[in-house]
């Protein structure tokens, strides 16, 4: 097919790249081999080096064996952005399992349905949400619980004062002592025998790596199956697009939630692949984030449109927070108002790079060029090895020429394996390798794409595209 967008690729970016047969945990092993003493995670003053991250992921994988885990099992992760999320996920990969991410803020009924749908029997749970979600566990198949606390990775005396403050505010959670309940740090100690060192699971790249729950192109939330190949492909596509990212020298502000695909690729996997320091932040609060930027000098900030808008509307001088040190601000998910983007760019003297994708595509499919031509209001152009076109919504096949409106469909190595336990919905969305996004869009003569809204069941314009 014709790809008019290729002429707008930045000079370092190739239209096609090589994708090695890798299992996702290998990027952590590579980072630990190349940068063992570099800080991989910074969390409220706590620092974990890459050598330590790998060792603890190995310990987690070993410890899973002692509580009934078998290769191919699914393990739930109900955590915000914190070190335990990375250690758990990569430990699960190393043990040969599938990591199932859940939103710790999800409404209890939805969370119960997702846990039952995925069939997980082991879960890593954030201690602070236990009082709210504990009642649903008896109605699921969950048998083993690994409890992660904020204080696990805080330095002394910050961990002491955090626990003291938690008790004072009535948010201290007392964990019951039962054989099936394990405190995270104690759980890791059970895996210290070293049996996994140098012997991580070496499965096939086309095996499932993660399940992420999303509303998808329509309907209630469903589990998206992403393989190691899908996630590695999108990681390498994104890294190639970044171009000037220097391994072992970058610092990311990792606020996008890991349980969402944008956060998994841009805030979790990409920093590890680049041997970067990731500053974990469970939620966005503009003043706190600006203080982090001033103190820690991040160079890359994957953000949501709402974060970009908050920064753009901040009433005081942004330059005093050293925001010019951030080389690239990403805006992911829902479309960003052009006025908001341009206002922030004027204030900080840095470019905002708008990107588009969906969970079913790991998630990135389109990004605006970082150095070259950018069109305000456009979601950008397809990534390397990614095809995109506009088709007639009714037939789903007839291609519509430039300037015409229809459904955006995409194809590439990052497109999902399918929906978990939903073959009919998978068949409806994946047709001959093309992912039907459900987004109404159009493409200009240069190959830049523009979103208009969602398509309802009749193939007509529906509601605007939802956020991620």
TORKOL-4160 file (C-alpha; in steps of 0.2 Angstrom, whole numbers, padded with zeros to 4 digits, m for minus):
468
<pt num="1" X="0000" Y="0000" Z="0000"/>
<pt num="2" X="0005" Y="0018" Z="m0003"/>
<pt num="3" X="0013" Y="0026" Z="0012"/>
<pt num="4" X="0014" Y="0045" Z="0010"/>
<pt num="5" X="0019" Y="0048" Z="0028"/>
<pt num="6" X="0037" Y="0040" Z="0025"/>
<pt num="7" X="0044" Y="0056" Z="0018"/>
<pt num="8" X="0040" Y="0064" Z="0035"/>
<pt num="9" X="0050" Y="0052" Z="0046"/>
<pt num="10" X="0064" Y="0061" Z="0055"/>
<pt num="11" X="0081" Y="0056" Z="0047"/>
<pt num="12" X="0087" Y="0044" Z="0060"/>
<pt num="13" X="0070" Y="0034" Z="0059"/>
<pt num="14" X="0070" Y="0019" Z="0047"/>
<pt num="15" X="0053" Y="0013" Z="0039"/>
<pt num="16" X="0057" Y="m0004" Z="0045"/>
<pt num="17" X="0067" Y="m0011" Z="0059"/>
<pt num="18" X="0073" Y="m0028" Z="0065"/>
<pt num="19" X="0063" Y="m0037" Z="0080"/>
<pt num="20" X="0074" Y="m0050" Z="0089"/>
<pt num="21" X="0065" Y="m0065" Z="0096"/>
<pt num="22" X="0065" Y="m0060" Z="0114"/>
<pt num="23" X="0055" Y="m0063" Z="0130"/>
<pt num="24" X="0051" Y="m0047" Z="0139"/>
<pt num="25" X="0062" Y="m0050" Z="0155"/>
<pt num="26" X="0077" Y="m0050" Z="0144"/>
<pt num="27" X="0077" Y="m0031" Z="0143"/>
<pt num="28" X="0079" Y="m0030" Z="0162"/>
<pt num="29" X="0093" Y="m0043" Z="0161"/>
<pt num="30" X="0101" Y="m0032" Z="0148"/>
<pt num="31" X="0100" Y="m0016" Z="0158"/>
<pt num="32" X="0107" Y="m0025" Z="0173"/>
<pt num="33" X="0122" Y="m0032" Z="0163"/>
<pt num="34" X="0125" Y="m0015" Z="0155"/>
<pt num="35" X="0121" Y="m0003" Z="0170"/>
<pt num="36" X="0121" Y="m0013" Z="0186"/>
<pt num="37" X="0125" Y="0001" Z="0197"/>
<pt num="38" X="0113" Y="0014" Z="0189"/>
<pt num="39" X="0097" Y="0018" Z="0198"/>
<pt num="40" X="0083" Y="0010" Z="0189"/>
<pt num="41" X="0069" Y="0016" Z="0200"/>
<pt num="42" X="0067" Y="0031" Z="0211"/>
<pt num="43" X="0052" Y="0031" Z="0223"/>
<pt num="44" X="0050" Y="0044" Z="0236"/>
<pt num="45" X="0068" Y="0045" Z="0240"/>
<pt num="46" X="0071" Y="0026" Z="0239"/>
<pt num="47" X="0083" Y="0020" Z="0226"/>
<pt num="48" X="0085" Y="0003" Z="0218"/>
<pt num="49" X="0099" Y="m0001" Z="0206"/>
<pt num="50" X="0097" Y="m0012" Z="0190"/>
<pt num="51" X="0107" Y="m0026" Z="0198"/>
<pt num="52" X="0095" Y="m0026" Z="0213"/>
<pt num="53" X="0080" Y="m0025" Z="0202"/>
<pt num="54" X="0085" Y="m0040" Z="0192"/>
<pt num="55" X="0090" Y="m0050" Z="0208"/>
<pt num="56" X="0073" Y="m0046" Z="0216"/>
<pt num="57" X="0064" Y="m0051" Z="0200"/>
<pt num="58" X="0073" Y="m0067" Z="0201"/>
<pt num="59" X="0069" Y="m0069" Z="0219"/>
<pt num="60" X="0050" Y="m0066" Z="0216"/>
<pt num="61" X="0050" Y="m0079" Z="0202"/>
<pt num="62" X="0058" Y="m0092" Z="0213"/>
<pt num="63" X="0046" Y="m0088" Z="0228"/>
<pt num="64" X="0031" Y="m0091" Z="0216"/>
<pt num="65" X="0036" Y="m0109" Z="0214"/>
<pt num="66" X="0034" Y="m0111" Z="0233"/>
<pt num="67" X="0015" Y="m0106" Z="0233"/>
<pt num="68" X="0009" Y="m0117" Z="0219"/>
<pt num="69" X="0013" Y="m0107" Z="0203"/>
<pt num="70" X="0016" Y="m0117" Z="0187"/>
<pt num="71" X="0023" Y="m0111" Z="0171"/>
<pt num="72" X="0009" Y="m0103" Z="0160"/>
<pt num="73" X="m0001" Y="m0097" Z="0175"/>
<pt num="74" X="m0008" Y="m0080" Z="0176"/>
<pt num="75" X="m0004" Y="m0069" Z="0191"/>
<pt num="76" X="m0013" Y="m0053" Z="0196"/>
<pt num="77" X="m0005" Y="m0036" Z="0200"/>
<pt num="78" X="m0016" Y="m0024" Z="0209"/>
<pt num="79" X="m0004" Y="m0010" Z="0212"/>
<pt num="80" X="m0001" Y="0008" Z="0208"/>
<pt num="81" X="0016" Y="0014" Z="0200"/>
<pt num="82" X="0029" Y="0008" Z="0213"/>
<pt num="83" X="0044" Y="m0003" Z="0213"/>
<pt num="84" X="0034" Y="m0019" Z="0217"/>
<pt num="85" X="0025" Y="m0017" Z="0201"/>
<pt num="86" X="0041" Y="m0019" Z="0191"/>
<pt num="87" X="0048" Y="m0033" Z="0202"/>
<pt num="88" X="0032" Y="m0043" Z="0201"/>
<pt num="89" X="0029" Y="m0041" Z="0183"/>
<pt num="90" X="0047" Y="m0046" Z="0178"/>
<pt num="91" X="0047" Y="m0060" Z="0191"/>
<pt num="92" X="0031" Y="m0067" Z="0183"/>
<pt num="93" X="0039" Y="m0066" Z="0166"/>
<pt num="94" X="0055" Y="m0075" Z="0172"/>
<pt num="95" X="0044" Y="m0089" Z="0180"/>
<pt num="96" X="0035" Y="m0091" Z="0163"/>
<pt num="97" X="0019" Y="m0084" Z="0168"/>
<pt num="98" X="0007" Y="m0070" Z="0162"/>
<pt num="99" X="0005" Y="m0054" Z="0172"/>
<pt num="100" X="m0013" Y="m0048" Z="0173"/>
<pt num="101" X="m0014" Y="m0030" Z="0178"/>
<pt num="102" X="m0029" Y="m0022" Z="0187"/>
<pt num="103" X="m0032" Y="m0004" Z="0191"/>
<pt num="104" X="m0031" Y="m0003" Z="0210"/>
<pt num="105" X="m0044" Y="0011" Z="0210"/>
<pt num="106" X="m0056" Y="0001" Z="0200"/>
<pt num="107" X="m0074" Y="0000" Z="0207"/>
<pt num="108" X="m0076" Y="m0016" Z="0217"/>
<pt num="109" X="m0089" Y="m0024" Z="0206"/>
<pt num="110" X="m0079" Y="m0022" Z="0190"/>
<pt num="111" X="m0063" Y="m0028" Z="0199"/>
<pt num="112" X="m0072" Y="m0043" Z="0205"/>
<pt num="113" X="m0078" Y="m0047" Z="0187"/>
<pt num="114" X="m0061" Y="m0045" Z="0180"/>
<pt num="115" X="m0052" Y="m0056" Z="0193"/>
<pt num="116" X="m0065" Y="m0069" Z="0189"/>
<pt num="117" X="m0064" Y="m0067" Z="0171"/>
<pt num="118" X="m0045" Y="m0069" Z="0171"/>
<pt num="119" X="m0045" Y="m0084" Z="0183"/>
<pt num="120" X="m0030" Y="m0078" Z="0193"/>
<pt num="121" X="m0026" Y="m0088" Z="0209"/>
<pt num="122" X="m0011" Y="m0077" Z="0215"/>
<pt num="123" X="m0011" Y="m0058" Z="0216"/>
<pt num="124" X="0000" Y="m0045" Z="0222"/>
<pt num="125" X="m0011" Y="m0032" Z="0231"/>
<pt num="126" X="m0007" Y="m0014" Z="0237"/>
<pt num="127" X="m0010" Y="m0014" Z="0255"/>
<pt num="128" X="m0019" Y="0003" Z="0256"/>
<pt num="129" X="m0033" Y="m0003" Z="0245"/>
<pt num="130" X="m0036" Y="m0020" Z="0255"/>
<pt num="131" X="m0049" Y="m0013" Z="0267"/>
<pt num="132" X="m0060" Y="m0008" Z="0251"/>
<pt num="133" X="m0057" Y="m0023" Z="0240"/>
<pt num="134" X="m0055" Y="m0037" Z="0253"/>
<pt num="135" X="m0073" Y="m0042" Z="0253"/>
<pt num="136" X="m0073" Y="m0047" Z="0235"/>
<pt num="137" X="m0059" Y="m0059" Z="0236"/>
<pt num="138" X="m0070" Y="m0073" Z="0244"/>
<pt num="139" X="m0080" Y="m0072" Z="0228"/>
<pt num="140" X="m0065" Y="m0076" Z="0217"/>
<pt num="141" X="m0053" Y="m0090" Z="0214"/>
<pt num="142" X="m0039" Y="m0081" Z="0223"/>
<pt num="143" X="m0029" Y="m0092" Z="0235"/>
<pt num="144" X="m0013" Y="m0083" Z="0238"/>
<pt num="145" X="m0010" Y="m0064" Z="0242"/>
<pt num="146" X="0007" Y="m0055" Z="0241"/>
<pt num="147" X="0004" Y="m0038" Z="0250"/>
<pt num="148" X="0015" Y="m0023" Z="0245"/>
<pt num="149" X="0016" Y="m0008" Z="0256"/>
<pt num="150" X="0023" Y="0010" Z="0252"/>
<pt num="151" X="0036" Y="0009" Z="0266"/>
<pt num="152" X="0044" Y="m0007" Z="0258"/>
<pt num="153" X="0056" Y="0003" Z="0248"/>
<pt num="154" X="0057" Y="0020" Z="0257"/>
<pt num="155" X="0073" Y="0024" Z="0265"/>
<pt num="156" X="0075" Y="0026" Z="0284"/>
<pt num="157" X="0069" Y="0036" Z="0293"/>
<pt num="158" X="0056" Y="0040" Z="0279"/>
<pt num="159" X="0048" Y="0023" Z="0281"/>
<pt num="160" X="0046" Y="0025" Z="0299"/>
<pt num="161" X="0038" Y="0042" Z="0298"/>
<pt num="162" X="0027" Y="0036" Z="0284"/>
<pt num="163" X="0020" Y="0022" Z="0295"/>
<pt num="164" X="0018" Y="0034" Z="0309"/>
<pt num="165" X="0008" Y="0046" Z="0299"/>
<pt num="166" X="m0002" Y="0032" Z="0291"/>
<pt num="167" X="m0007" Y="0027" Z="0309"/>
<pt num="168" X="m0011" Y="0044" Z="0314"/>
<pt num="169" X="m0022" Y="0047" Z="0299"/>
<pt num="170" X="m0031" Y="0030" Z="0301"/>
<pt num="171" X="m0025" Y="0023" Z="0285"/>
<pt num="172" X="m0013" Y="0010" Z="0293"/>
<pt num="173" X="m0018" Y="m0007" Z="0287"/>
<pt num="174" X="m0015" Y="m0022" Z="0298"/>
<pt num="175" X="m0011" Y="m0038" Z="0288"/>
<pt num="176" X="m0018" Y="m0054" Z="0295"/>
<pt num="177" X="m0005" Y="m0068" Z="0298"/>
<pt num="178" X="m0011" Y="m0082" Z="0288"/>
<pt num="179" X="m0002" Y="m0096" Z="0277"/>
<pt num="180" X="m0008" Y="m0088" Z="0261"/>
<pt num="181" X="m0004" Y="m0070" Z="0265"/>
<pt num="182" X="0014" Y="m0065" Z="0262"/>
<pt num="183" X="0022" Y="m0048" Z="0265"/>
<pt num="184" X="0031" Y="m0043" Z="0249"/>
<pt num="185" X="0049" Y="m0041" Z="0257"/>
<pt num="186" X="0047" Y="m0057" Z="0266"/>
<pt num="187" X="0040" Y="m0066" Z="0251"/>
<pt num="188" X="0056" Y="m0061" Z="0241"/>
<pt num="189" X="0067" Y="m0069" Z="0255"/>
<pt num="190" X="0059" Y="m0085" Z="0251"/>
<pt num="191" X="0066" Y="m0084" Z="0234"/>
<pt num="192" X="0084" Y="m0081" Z="0239"/>
<pt num="193" X="0091" Y="m0099" Z="0235"/>
<pt num="194" X="0097" Y="m0092" Z="0218"/>
<pt num="195" X="0090" Y="m0107" Z="0208"/>
<pt num="196" X="0084" Y="m0095" Z="0195"/>
<pt num="197" X="0100" Y="m0085" Z="0193"/>
<pt num="198" X="0105" Y="m0086" Z="0174"/>
<pt num="199" X="0090" Y="m0098" Z="0171"/>
<pt num="200" X="0075" Y="m0087" Z="0168"/>
<pt num="201" X="0061" Y="m0094" Z="0157"/>
<pt num="202" X="0066" Y="m0095" Z="0139"/>
<pt num="203" X="0049" Y="m0097" Z="0131"/>
<pt num="204" X="0042" Y="m0091" Z="0114"/>
<pt num="205" X="0040" Y="m0073" Z="0110"/>
<pt num="206" X="0022" Y="m0077" Z="0104"/>
<pt num="207" X="0017" Y="m0083" Z="0121"/>
<pt num="208" X="0006" Y="m0071" Z="0131"/>
<pt num="209" X="0015" Y="m0059" Z="0142"/>
<pt num="210" X="0001" Y="m0048" Z="0149"/>
<pt num="211" X="m0017" Y="m0046" Z="0150"/>
<pt num="212" X="m0023" Y="m0028" Z="0152"/>
<pt num="213" X="m0042" Y="m0024" Z="0155"/>
<pt num="214" X="m0049" Y="m0011" Z="0143"/>
<pt num="215" X="m0066" Y="m0006" Z="0137"/>
<pt num="216" X="m0058" Y="m0009" Z="0120"/>
<pt num="217" X="m0066" Y="m0003" Z="0104"/>
<pt num="218" X="m0084" Y="m0005" Z="0112"/>
<pt num="219" X="m0093" Y="m0014" Z="0126"/>
<pt num="220" X="m0089" Y="m0018" Z="0144"/>
<pt num="221" X="m0070" Y="m0020" Z="0149"/>
<pt num="222" X="m0062" Y="m0036" Z="0142"/>
<pt num="223" X="m0044" Y="m0043" Z="0144"/>
<pt num="224" X="m0032" Y="m0039" Z="0130"/>
<pt num="225" X="m0019" Y="m0052" Z="0127"/>
<pt num="226" X="m0002" Y="m0045" Z="0122"/>
<pt num="227" X="0012" Y="m0056" Z="0118"/>
<pt num="228" X="0030" Y="m0054" Z="0122"/>
<pt num="229" X="0032" Y="m0050" Z="0103"/>
<pt num="230" X="0019" Y="m0037" Z="0103"/>
<pt num="231" X="0027" Y="m0028" Z="0118"/>
<pt num="232" X="0045" Y="m0029" Z="0112"/>
<pt num="233" X="0039" Y="m0023" Z="0094"/>
<pt num="234" X="0031" Y="m0008" Z="0101"/>
<pt num="235" X="0045" Y="m0004" Z="0113"/>
<pt num="236" X="0058" Y="m0005" Z="0098"/>
<pt num="237" X="0046" Y="0006" Z="0087"/>
<pt num="238" X="0045" Y="0019" Z="0101"/>
<pt num="239" X="0063" Y="0019" Z="0104"/>
<pt num="240" X="0067" Y="0020" Z="0086"/>
<pt num="241" X="0055" Y="0035" Z="0085"/>
<pt num="242" X="0064" Y="0043" Z="0100"/>
<pt num="243" X="0080" Y="0043" Z="0090"/>
<pt num="244" X="0091" Y="0053" Z="0102"/>
<pt num="245" X="0087" Y="0043" Z="0118"/>
<pt num="246" X="0104" Y="0038" Z="0126"/>
<pt num="247" X="0106" Y="0022" Z="0135"/>
<pt num="248" X="0111" Y="0024" Z="0153"/>
<pt num="249" X="0109" Y="0043" Z="0153"/>
<pt num="250" X="0090" Y="0046" Z="0153"/>
<pt num="251" X="0078" Y="0049" Z="0167"/>
<pt num="252" X="0059" Y="0046" Z="0165"/>
<pt num="253" X="0045" Y="0054" Z="0175"/>
<pt num="254" X="0034" Y="0038" Z="0176"/>
<pt num="255" X="0017" Y="0043" Z="0181"/>
<pt num="256" X="0006" Y="0035" Z="0167"/>
<pt num="257" X="m0001" Y="0020" Z="0176"/>
<pt num="258" X="0007" Y="0004" Z="0172"/>
<pt num="259" X="m0010" Y="m0005" Z="0172"/>
<pt num="260" X="m0013" Y="0005" Z="0156"/>
<pt num="261" X="m0004" Y="0001" Z="0140"/>
<pt num="262" X="0003" Y="0018" Z="0137"/>
<pt num="263" X="0010" Y="0017" Z="0155"/>
<pt num="264" X="0017" Y="0000" Z="0152"/>
<pt num="265" X="0026" Y="0004" Z="0136"/>
<pt num="266" X="0032" Y="0022" Z="0139"/>
<pt num="267" X="0033" Y="0023" Z="0158"/>
<pt num="268" X="0039" Y="0005" Z="0163"/>
<pt num="269" X="0047" Y="m0004" Z="0148"/>
<pt num="270" X="0055" Y="0010" Z="0138"/>
<pt num="271" X="0065" Y="0016" Z="0153"/>
<pt num="272" X="0071" Y="m0001" Z="0157"/>
<pt num="273" X="0076" Y="m0004" Z="0139"/>
<pt num="274" X="0086" Y="0012" Z="0139"/>
<pt num="275" X="0094" Y="0008" Z="0156"/>
<pt num="276" X="0086" Y="0024" Z="0162"/>
<pt num="277" X="0081" Y="0030" Z="0179"/>
<pt num="278" X="0062" Y="0029" Z="0181"/>
<pt num="279" X="0054" Y="0041" Z="0194"/>
<pt num="280" X="0039" Y="0032" Z="0200"/>
<pt num="281" X="0024" Y="0043" Z="0205"/>
<pt num="282" X="0007" Y="0034" Z="0209"/>
<pt num="283" X="m0003" Y="0050" Z="0204"/>
<pt num="284" X="m0002" Y="0067" Z="0196"/>
<pt num="285" X="m0002" Y="0082" Z="0207"/>
<pt num="286" X="0005" Y="0097" Z="0197"/>
<pt num="287" X="0015" Y="0106" Z="0211"/>
<pt num="288" X="0022" Y="0090" Z="0217"/>
<pt num="289" X="0027" Y="0085" Z="0199"/>
<pt num="290" X="0035" Y="0101" Z="0196"/>
<pt num="291" X="0045" Y="0099" Z="0212"/>
<pt num="292" X="0051" Y="0082" Z="0206"/>
<pt num="293" X="0056" Y="0090" Z="0189"/>
<pt num="294" X="0066" Y="0103" Z="0198"/>
<pt num="295" X="0075" Y="0091" Z="0210"/>
<pt num="296" X="0077" Y="0076" Z="0199"/>
<pt num="297" X="0079" Y="0084" Z="0181"/>
<pt num="298" X="0070" Y="0071" Z="0171"/>
<pt num="299" X="0073" Y="0071" Z="0152"/>
<pt num="300" X="0058" Y="0062" Z="0146"/>
<pt num="301" X="0040" Y="0064" Z="0152"/>
<pt num="302" X="0026" Y="0053" Z="0145"/>
<pt num="303" X="0010" Y="0062" Z="0150"/>
<pt num="304" X="m0009" Y="0062" Z="0147"/>
<pt num="305" X="m0018" Y="0076" Z="0140"/>
<pt num="306" X="m0025" Y="0081" Z="0157"/>
<pt num="307" X="m0007" Y="0082" Z="0164"/>
<pt num="308" X="m0001" Y="0093" Z="0149"/>
<pt num="309" X="m0016" Y="0104" Z="0152"/>
<pt num="310" X="m0013" Y="0106" Z="0171"/>
<pt num="311" X="0005" Y="0111" Z="0167"/>
<pt num="312" X="m0001" Y="0123" Z="0153"/>
<pt num="313" X="m0013" Y="0132" Z="0165"/>
<pt num="314" X="m0001" Y="0132" Z="0180"/>
<pt num="315" X="m0002" Y="0150" Z="0186"/>
<pt num="316" X="0016" Y="0153" Z="0190"/>
<pt num="317" X="0033" Y="0153" Z="0181"/>
<pt num="318" X="0037" Y="0136" Z="0175"/>
<pt num="319" X="0055" Y="0140" Z="0171"/>
<pt num="320" X="0060" Y="0141" Z="0190"/>
<pt num="321" X="0056" Y="0122" Z="0190"/>
<pt num="322" X="0070" Y="0118" Z="0177"/>
<pt num="323" X="0057" Y="0111" Z="0165"/>
<pt num="324" X="0068" Y="0115" Z="0150"/>
<pt num="325" X="0078" Y="0100" Z="0156"/>
<pt num="326" X="0064" Y="0089" Z="0149"/>
<pt num="327" X="0069" Y="0085" Z="0131"/>
<pt num="328" X="0052" Y="0078" Z="0126"/>
<pt num="329" X="0034" Y="0079" Z="0133"/>
<pt num="330" X="0023" Y="0065" Z="0126"/>
<pt num="331" X="0004" Y="0067" Z="0126"/>
<pt num="332" X="m0004" Y="0051" Z="0124"/>
<pt num="333" X="m0022" Y="0044" Z="0123"/>
<pt num="334" X="m0036" Y="0057" Z="0120"/>
<pt num="335" X="m0033" Y="0071" Z="0108"/>
<pt num="336" X="m0025" Y="0087" Z="0115"/>
<pt num="337" X="m0031" Y="0104" Z="0112"/>
<pt num="338" X="m0019" Y="0113" Z="0100"/>
<pt num="339" X="m0021" Y="0129" Z="0110"/>
<pt num="340" X="m0016" Y="0120" Z="0126"/>
<pt num="341" X="m0001" Y="0112" Z="0118"/>
<pt num="342" X="0005" Y="0128" Z="0110"/>
<pt num="343" X="0003" Y="0137" Z="0126"/>
<pt num="344" X="0014" Y="0125" Z="0136"/>
<pt num="345" X="0027" Y="0125" Z="0122"/>
<pt num="346" X="0028" Y="0144" Z="0123"/>
<pt num="347" X="0031" Y="0143" Z="0141"/>
<pt num="348" X="0044" Y="0130" Z="0142"/>
<pt num="349" X="0053" Y="0131" Z="0126"/>
<pt num="350" X="0050" Y="0112" Z="0123"/>
<pt num="351" X="0040" Y="0102" Z="0110"/>
<pt num="352" X="0025" Y="0092" Z="0115"/>
<pt num="353" X="0025" Y="0076" Z="0105"/>
<pt num="354" X="0007" Y="0070" Z="0102"/>
<pt num="355" X="0004" Y="0051" Z="0100"/>
<pt num="356" X="m0011" Y="0039" Z="0097"/>
<pt num="357" X="m0014" Y="0021" Z="0101"/>
<pt num="358" X="m0025" Y="0009" Z="0110"/>
<pt num="359" X="m0022" Y="m0006" Z="0121"/>
<pt num="360" X="m0025" Y="m0018" Z="0107"/>
<pt num="361" X="m0010" Y="m0011" Z="0099"/>
<pt num="362" X="0002" Y="m0012" Z="0114"/>
<pt num="363" X="m0003" Y="0003" Z="0112"/>
<pt num="364" X="0006" Y="0015" Z="0100"/>
<pt num="365" X="0002" Y="0016" Z="0082"/>
<pt num="366" X="0004" Y="0035" Z="0077"/>
<pt num="367" X="0016" Y="0048" Z="0083"/>
<pt num="368" X="0020" Y="0066" Z="0077"/>
<pt num="369" X="0038" Y="0068" Z="0071"/>
<pt num="370" X="0049" Y="0074" Z="0085"/>
<pt num="371" X="0061" Y="0084" Z="0075"/>
<pt num="372" X="0052" Y="0087" Z="0059"/>
<pt num="373" X="0035" Y="0092" Z="0052"/>
<pt num="374" X="0021" Y="0092" Z="0065"/>
<pt num="375" X="0003" Y="0096" Z="0061"/>
<pt num="376" X="m0008" Y="0104" Z="0075"/>
<pt num="377" X="m0023" Y="0093" Z="0078"/>
<pt num="378" X="m0016" Y="0078" Z="0070"/>
<pt num="379" X="m0012" Y="0061" Z="0079"/>
<pt num="380" X="0003" Y="0060" Z="0068"/>
<pt num="381" X="0009" Y="0047" Z="0056"/>
<pt num="382" X="0011" Y="0028" Z="0058"/>
<pt num="383" X="0026" Y="0021" Z="0067"/>
<pt num="384" X="0039" Y="0010" Z="0058"/>
<pt num="385" X="0031" Y="m0007" Z="0051"/>
<pt num="386" X="0014" Y="0000" Z="0055"/>
<pt num="387" X="0001" Y="0001" Z="0041"/>
<pt num="388" X="m0015" Y="0012" Z="0043"/>
<pt num="389" X="m0029" Y="0017" Z="0032"/>
<pt num="390" X="m0047" Y="0024" Z="0032"/>
<pt num="391" X="m0061" Y="0012" Z="0027"/>
<pt num="392" X="m0079" Y="0013" Z="0025"/>
<pt num="393" X="m0087" Y="0009" Z="0042"/>
<pt num="394" X="m0101" Y="m0001" Z="0035"/>
<pt num="395" X="m0092" Y="m0013" Z="0024"/>
<pt num="396" X="m0076" Y="m0012" Z="0035"/>
<pt num="397" X="m0066" Y="m0015" Z="0019"/>
<pt num="398" X="m0068" Y="m0002" Z="0006"/>
<pt num="399" X="m0053" Y="0010" Z="0007"/>
<pt num="400" X="m0057" Y="0029" Z="0007"/>
<pt num="401" X="m0045" Y="0040" Z="m0001"/>
<pt num="402" X="m0036" Y="0055" Z="0007"/>
<pt num="403" X="m0048" Y="0068" Z="0014"/>
<pt num="404" X="m0062" Y="0056" Z="0016"/>
<pt num="405" X="m0070" Y="0051" Z="0033"/>
<pt num="406" X="m0071" Y="0033" Z="0039"/>
<pt num="407" X="m0065" Y="0020" Z="0052"/>
<pt num="408" X="m0046" Y="0020" Z="0056"/>
<pt num="409" X="m0039" Y="0003" Z="0054"/>
<pt num="410" X="m0021" Y="m0002" Z="0058"/>
<pt num="411" X="m0009" Y="m0017" Z="0056"/>
<pt num="412" X="0008" Y="m0021" Z="0063"/>
<pt num="413" X="0018" Y="m0032" Z="0074"/>
<pt num="414" X="0012" Y="m0023" Z="0090"/>
<pt num="415" X="m0007" Y="m0028" Z="0086"/>
<pt num="416" X="m0014" Y="m0039" Z="0100"/>
<pt num="417" X="m0016" Y="m0058" Z="0099"/>
<pt num="418" X="m0034" Y="m0056" Z="0104"/>
<pt num="419" X="m0046" Y="m0054" Z="0118"/>
<pt num="420" X="m0045" Y="m0066" Z="0133"/>
<pt num="421" X="m0059" Y="m0079" Z="0131"/>
<pt num="422" X="m0068" Y="m0069" Z="0118"/>
<pt num="423" X="m0066" Y="m0077" Z="0101"/>
<pt num="424" X="m0081" Y="m0069" Z="0093"/>
<pt num="425" X="m0076" Y="m0051" Z="0098"/>
<pt num="426" X="m0058" Y="m0055" Z="0093"/>
<pt num="427" X="m0065" Y="m0060" Z="0076"/>
<pt num="428" X="m0075" Y="m0044" Z="0075"/>
<pt num="429" X="m0061" Y="m0032" Z="0079"/>
<pt num="430" X="m0046" Y="m0042" Z="0070"/>
<pt num="431" X="m0050" Y="m0045" Z="0052"/>
<pt num="432" X="m0036" Y="m0051" Z="0040"/>
<pt num="433" X="m0023" Y="m0044" Z="0052"/>
<pt num="434" X="m0031" Y="m0027" Z="0052"/>
<pt num="435" X="m0036" Y="m0020" Z="0069"/>
<pt num="436" X="m0053" Y="m0010" Z="0068"/>
<pt num="437" X="m0051" Y="0004" Z="0080"/>
<pt num="438" X="m0069" Y="0010" Z="0081"/>
<pt num="439" X="m0062" Y="0028" Z="0078"/>
<pt num="440" X="m0069" Y="0039" Z="0065"/>
<pt num="441" X="m0055" Y="0048" Z="0057"/>
<pt num="442" X="m0047" Y="0055" Z="0041"/>
<pt num="443" X="m0030" Y="0056" Z="0032"/>
<pt num="444" X="m0023" Y="0071" Z="0023"/>
<pt num="445" X="m0013" Y="0069" Z="0007"/>
<pt num="446" X="0003" Y="0069" Z="0017"/>
<pt num="447" X="m0002" Y="0054" Z="0027"/>
<pt num="448" X="m0006" Y="0063" Z="0043"/>
<pt num="449" X="m0021" Y="0056" Z="0052"/>
<pt num="450" X="m0035" Y="0066" Z="0062"/>
<pt num="451" X="m0048" Y="0059" Z="0074"/>
<pt num="452" X="m0066" Y="0065" Z="0073"/>
<pt num="453" X="m0075" Y="0054" Z="0086"/>
<pt num="454" X="m0081" Y="0036" Z="0089"/>
<pt num="455" X="m0092" Y="0026" Z="0078"/>
<pt num="456" X="m0108" Y="0019" Z="0084"/>
<pt num="457" X="m0115" Y="0002" Z="0080"/>
<pt num="458" X="m0123" Y="0008" Z="0064"/>
<pt num="459" X="m0107" Y="0015" Z="0058"/>
<pt num="460" X="m0111" Y="0033" Z="0061"/>
<pt num="461" X="m0101" Y="0046" Z="0071"/>
<pt num="462" X="m0104" Y="0043" Z="0090"/>
<pt num="463" X="m0096" Y="0050" Z="0105"/>
<pt num="464" X="m0078" Y="0058" Z="0105"/>
<pt num="465" X="m0064" Y="0047" Z="0108"/>
<pt num="466" X="m0062" Y="0042" Z="0126"/>
<pt num="467" X="m0047" Y="0045" Z="0136"/>
<pt num="468" X="m0035" Y="0031" Z="0140"/>
